[in-house]
Amino acid sequence: MKLSKKDIKHIANLARLELTEKELEKYGSQLSAILGYIDQLREVDTIGVEPTAQVTGLTNVFNEDKVCVWEKQETKNALEQAPEIENNQVKVKRVLK
């Protein structure tokens, strides 16, 4: 699929990219080649093929949550070792990723 220079400028604008004329030519031809490859993939007969998210066979391994009831003295001993406590619970720094 061959993109026009106008299309490439529009895509660059959407991506907030400021491209020189040389970059427009270079990236335009690369993007056209990628879209051409996608067109090739559309020609493949996928009727009867199950959609897959991954093909390695790996699965998530989860441990079952188990509630353990502690005696009051055990709870007290554990909380005494915590650097900070709030509402009878161990307070930790938030973890954001």
LINJO-V848420 format. One line per field, one symbol per residue. ss: DSSP state (2 for helix, 1 for strand, 0 for the rest). phi: phi as a letter, one per 20 degrees, with the letter a starting at -180 (. if undefined). burial: # if it has 16 or more other C-alpha atoms within 10 Angstrom, else .. A space follows every 10 residues. Layout:
BEGIN
ss=???
phi=???
burial=???
END
This chain:
BEGIN
ss=0000222222 2222000000 2222222222 2222222222 2200000000 0000000000 0000000000 0222222222 2000110011 0000000
phi=.eefffffff ffffeldddf fffgffffff ffffffffff fffffdfnef fcebcenfcf ddeffcedee fgffffffff effbcblmcf ecffdcc
burial=.......##. .#........ ...#...##. ##........ .......... .......... .......... .......... .......... .......
END
